[in-house]
Amino acid sequence: MLGRLLRLGGRRFEERHPFPEALWHEARQRVPLLATLPDDQAERLGHRAWQFVHAKRLSLHPELAEATDFDPPAQLAMAAQACLLTLGWEEDEHREAFANVHEILILPSAFQRQVEEMDEAGVVHEYVDERAGETSSQGPVVVSFPDLMASGDFTGFNVLIHELAHKLDLGNSLDVDGFPPLPREIDPREWYRVFMGVWEDLQSRLALGQPTPIDDYAATHPGECFAVCCEYFFTAPRVLHDAYSELYALLCRYFRQDPLAAGGR
């Protein structure tokens, strides 16, 4: 019944806001990550992103609003990258997953935060952290414009996917912990075991002074491990698959997508 109502609501929405085929075509051409999607997935993603643009607030910092032409294709491309995470889910699952996404705020540059952390010995360390993005349980998704413009290719970096992964993670808690709400078919014990294996491998490599197969920012916190792995899953799936094949397979089941099979690199 709910699915039928959502489909009906979607039809009514597009009657009021006809889907802009030309804008979506231009948006895809600007972003390699979108341009390589199979046509059936691209069509589904485009319509979902179009609704996302109307349902969420997309805000530019005043400095950017004066100096940057963040035109409709750019807005649609940004929404599509956000919706890429839930493309394999049903409409009701997608809406529920992003119910805590109210606004995407774009700042002119990376920004700094004063951070306090306690180490294992109980000593508190204070430092200034420069960030490309941040979010919280019900707060806006904040991203820097340069990092947003550097996203959308196949390098393993995508600030929007990273921050939206945090929003998924926050679906069952007030803090990111790398343990988002899971579908029934995924045993939480399996999720913990697989991610812990990746976490321990990253920690071991760093302790030995060895390079890590994915960005070592994943080793700073379990929540960051999940978000970084999501970035690689969608934008460098071959790297993630070759480094951690069991994790890649788990994320395929979680997202109900297989980016490698869909033309990912």
Secondary structure as the mmCIF struct_conf table of DSSP 4:
data_model
#
loop_
_struct_conf.conf_type_id
_struct_conf.id
_struct_conf.beg_label_comp_id
_struct_conf.beg_label_asym_id
_struct_conf.beg_label_seq_id
_struct_conf.end_label_comp_id
_struct_conf.end_label_asym_id
_struct_conf.end_label_seq_id
HELX_RH_AL_P HELX_RH_AL_P1 LEU A 2 ARG A 16
BEND BEND1 HIS A 17 HIS A 17
HELX_RH_AL_P HELX_RH_AL_P2 GLU A 21 ARG A 30
HELX_RH_AL_P HELX_RH_AL_P3 PRO A 32 ALA A 35
TURN_TY1_P TURN_TY1_P1 THR A 36 THR A 36
BEND BEND2 LEU A 37 LEU A 37
HELX_RH_AL_P HELX_RH_AL_P4 ASP A 39 ALA A 55
BEND BEND3 LYS A 56 LYS A 56
STRN STRN1 ARG A 57 LEU A 60
HELX_RH_AL_P HELX_RH_AL_P5 PRO A 62 ALA A 67
HELX_RH_AL_P HELX_RH_AL_P6 PRO A 72 CYS A 83
HELX_RH_3T_P HELX_RH_3T_P1 LEU A 84 THR A 86
TURN_TY1_P TURN_TY1_P2 LEU A 87 GLY A 88
BEND BEND4 TRP A 89 TRP A 89
HELX_RH_AL_P HELX_RH_AL_P7 GLU A 91 ALA A 97
TURN_TY1_P TURN_TY1_P3 PHE A 98 ASN A 100
STRN STRN2 GLU A 103 LEU A 107
BEND BEND5 PRO A 108 SER A 109
STRN STRN3 PHE A 111 MET A 118
TURN_TY1_P TURN_TY1_P4 GLU A 120 ALA A 121
BEND BEND6 GLY A 122 GLY A 122
STRN STRN4 VAL A 124 ARG A 131
BEND BEND7 ALA A 132 ALA A 132
STRN STRN5 GLY A 133 GLU A 134
BEND BEND8 SER A 137 GLY A 139
HELX_LH_PP_P HELX_LH_PP_P1 PRO A 140 PRO A 140
STRN STRN6 VAL A 141 SER A 144
HELX_RH_AL_P HELX_RH_AL_P8 PHE A 145 MET A 149
TURN_TY1_P TURN_TY1_P5 ALA A 150 ALA A 150
BEND BEND9 GLY A 152 GLY A 156
HELX_RH_AL_P HELX_RH_AL_P9 VAL A 159 ASP A 169
HELX_RH_3T_P HELX_RH_3T_P2 LEU A 170 ASN A 172
BEND BEND10 SER A 173 ASP A 175
BEND BEND11 GLY A 178 GLY A 178
TURN_TY1_P TURN_TY1_P6 ARG A 184 GLU A 185
BEND BEND12 ILE A 186 ILE A 186
HELX_RH_AL_P HELX_RH_AL_P10 PRO A 188 ALA A 207
TURN_TY1_P TURN_TY1_P7 LEU A 208 GLY A 209
HELX_LH_PP_P HELX_LH_PP_P2 GLN A 210 THR A 212
BEND BEND13 PRO A 213 ILE A 214
HELX_RH_3T_P HELX_RH_3T_P3 ASP A 216 ALA A 219
BEND BEND14 THR A 220 THR A 220
HELX_RH_AL_P HELX_RH_AL_P11 PRO A 222 THR A 235
HELX_RH_AL_P HELX_RH_AL_P12 PRO A 237 ALA A 243
HELX_RH_AL_P HELX_RH_AL_P13 SER A 245 PHE A 255
TURN_TY1_P TURN_TY1_P8 ARG A 256 ARG A 256
TURN_TY1_P TURN_TY1_P9 PRO A 259 GLY A 263
#
